[in-house]
């Protein structure tokens, strides 16, 4: 499925691509599975683009409102897991 991705119009094209990729991986964790290392790398890049915790929380809330998927929950699972693949249930 396709959801509304929270974006900032001041970002460069590459930054938009990287943020969309990050949120796409959150979707994949709910709709199938995602490779843990790829997700953590995408999150690292997301944090370079959105370094402020308050902004990060706002983007997460906007995405969750649109999709029903929690980026926080997926990342918590990825950080605490030793599994190669991450999968979340609603």
N, C-alpha and C positions, 0 to 999 in steps of 0.2 A: 504494500500500500504506500501511498504518498501522503506525507503530512506537511504541515506548515513548519518550516525550519526558522527558528528565530535568528535573524541576521541584523547586522549593523551596516547601514549604507556607506559608512566611512571606510569599510574594509576594502582591501584590494581584491581582485578577482581570485587570486590564489588563496587568500585568507577565507573567502566565502566557500571555495571548493573544500578547503580543509575542515571548516566547521560543519558543512553539510556531510562530509565523509564521517566525522565523529558521530553526529546524530544518526546517520545511517547505520553505523555499527551498533548503536544502542537499539535501534529497531531490529537489527539482525539477531541480537541476543534474545529478544522476545519471540521473534517469529521463526527462529531456527537455532543457530549457534554462531558464535564469532570466535575467532582465534584470540586468545587472551593477550598475547604480545602485541598483536596489531591494534587491539583496542587501547591498550596502555600507551602505545606510541601515538595514536590519534588523540588521546586525552592530553598527552604532553604537548602536542602541537596546539590543541585547543587552548591550553593554559598560557601558551606564548601569545596567543591572540587576545585572550580574555583573562588577564592576570588577576583582576580584582575579584575577590570571593563574592561580593555582593552582586556583581554583574553575572558571575557564573551561576549563582542561585536564581537570578531573574531569567536567564536563558533556559535553565533547567525547568523552571516553573512554566514558562511559555510553551516549551516543547511537551511537557507532560499534559498540559491543558489541551493541546492540539492532538496528541497521539494516545495519551493514557499510559505512556511508558516513562518510567523513572530512571533518568540517567544516574542519579545518585545511587540507586539500588544496584544497578549493573556495575558501576565502578567499585562499589563496596565489595561485591561478589568477586570481581576481577582481582582486586588488591588482596583479598583474604584467601583466594584459591590457589592451589598448586596445579590445578587441571589445565590442560592445554587449550581446551575449548570452554567458553562461557555460554550458559543458557539460563534464562530467567523465565519464570512463570508469572502470570499476572496475579 
